[in-house]
Each structure stands twice: as C-alpha cells, then as structure tokens.
Amino acid sequence: MHRKIYKVRCTLLIMVQFEVGKISSKGQVVIPVRLRGKYKEGDSIIFIEEGNTLIIKREADADINFKEDLEFARRTEEAWKRHDRGEFKRMEVNEFLKEMKKW
C-alpha cells in the first residue's frame, strides 16, 4: 500500500478595520470618529508595544488570562531591571534549593 503525504498551506483571512489617528504634542491620542462607537470617555485602555507595533485594547475587554499575562510580563520586566542593577545574588544549586524549601 502506498501512502501519499500532502503538504497543505492554509491562509487565514481576518478582516480588520483601521483608520489613521494623530498624537498631540501632549501625547494624547485621537481615536477616529468611525472607530469610537464602542468606546466612551473615561474607559481605561491598555497600550501594548511589540517592536514597531502598538496595540490598544480596552481594559474591560481583557479577559482574566490576558490580565494575568500582563501582570507576569510586568513582574518579569521589573525582575530584569533589578538584575541589571545588580540586585540579584549568585548561589550554588544546592544552596538555592535550601532557600526554596524555606518558602
């Protein structure tokens, strides 16, 4: 019996809306009129920067996993800053394991 293996390439098309906004001299962002429908004055928003991409998400729409991921990222970033400032100490594996047992 001969079996054939086929490679399948799948493209997922996602329709997105986009508009161009502006940033004021005070750092305020203007959301274009066509995109304002779901948002109201006073809504808290989250800014996510990845490389040259900036994502804006309404905080109320963030699920619990997303919020936990953001908190983990914040704490990891802070730990790296403490590490770069030399606030971590080095220890051997056995010593580290003893310290963990105290926790």
C-alpha positions in Angstrom: 0.0 0.0 0.0 1.4 3.4 -1.0 0.6 6.4 1.1 0.9 9.9 -0.2 1.6 12.8 2.1 0.4 16.2 1.0 1.6 19.5 2.4 -1.3 21.8 2.8 -0.8 25.5 3.1 -3.7 27.4 4.7 -4.2 31.1 4.8 -6.5 32.7 7.4 -8.0 35.9 6.3 -9.1 38.2 9.1 -10.9 41.3 8.3 -9.8 44.3 10.3 -10.8 47.9 10.3 -8.2 50.6 10.5 -8.1 54.3 10.4 -5.4 56.9 10.9 -5.3 58.9 14.1 -3.0 61.5 15.4 -0.9 62.1 18.6 -1.0 65.6 20.0 2.0 67.4 21.4 0.8 66.3 24.9 0.8 62.6 23.9 -3.0 62.5 23.6 -4.3 60.0 21.0 -7.3 60.9 18.9 -9.4 57.9 18.0 -11.0 58.4 14.6 -14.8 59.0 14.6 -15.6 55.8 12.8 -13.9 53.7 15.5 -15.3 55.4 18.5 -18.7 53.7 18.7 -17.9 51.1 21.4 -15.7 53.4 23.5 -16.7 56.2 25.8 -15.0 58.9 27.8 -13.3 57.5 30.9 -12.7 54.0 29.5 -9.4 52.6 30.6 -7.2 51.3 27.8 -4.1 49.2 27.7 -1.2 50.0 25.4 0.8 47.0 24.2 4.1 47.7 22.4 5.8 44.9 20.4 8.6 46.1 18.2 7.2 48.7 15.9 3.6 47.7 16.6 1.3 49.4 19.2 -1.9 47.7 20.2 -4.6 49.5 22.1 -7.1 47.3 24.0 -10.0 48.4 26.2 -9.2 47.1 29.8 -12.8 46.0 30.3 -12.4 43.6 27.3 -9.3 42.0 28.7 -10.1 38.5 30.0 -8.5 37.2 33.2 -5.8 35.2 31.4 -4.8 38.4 29.5 -4.6 40.4 32.7 -2.5 37.6 34.4 -0.2 37.6 31.3 0.2 41.4 31.6 1.0 41.1 35.3 3.5 38.3 34.7 5.2 40.5 31.9 5.3 43.5 34.2 6.9 41.5 37.1 9.4 39.8 34.7 10.4 43.2 33.3 10.9 44.5 36.8 13.0 41.5 37.7 15.2 42.1 34.7 15.7 45.7 35.7 16.7 44.6 39.3 19.0 42.0 37.7 20.6 44.7 35.5 21.1 46.9 38.6 23.0 44.0 40.3 20.3 43.4 42.9 20.4 39.6 42.5 22.8 37.3 44.2 24.5 34.2 42.9 24.4 30.9 44.7 25.1 27.2 44.0 22.2 24.9 43.1 22.2 23.1 46.5 22.1 26.4 48.3 19.3 27.7 46.1 17.3 24.5 46.8 17.7 25.0 50.5 16.4 28.6 50.2 13.4 27.4 48.2 12.5 25.0 51.0 12.2 27.9 53.3 9.5 29.5 51.1 
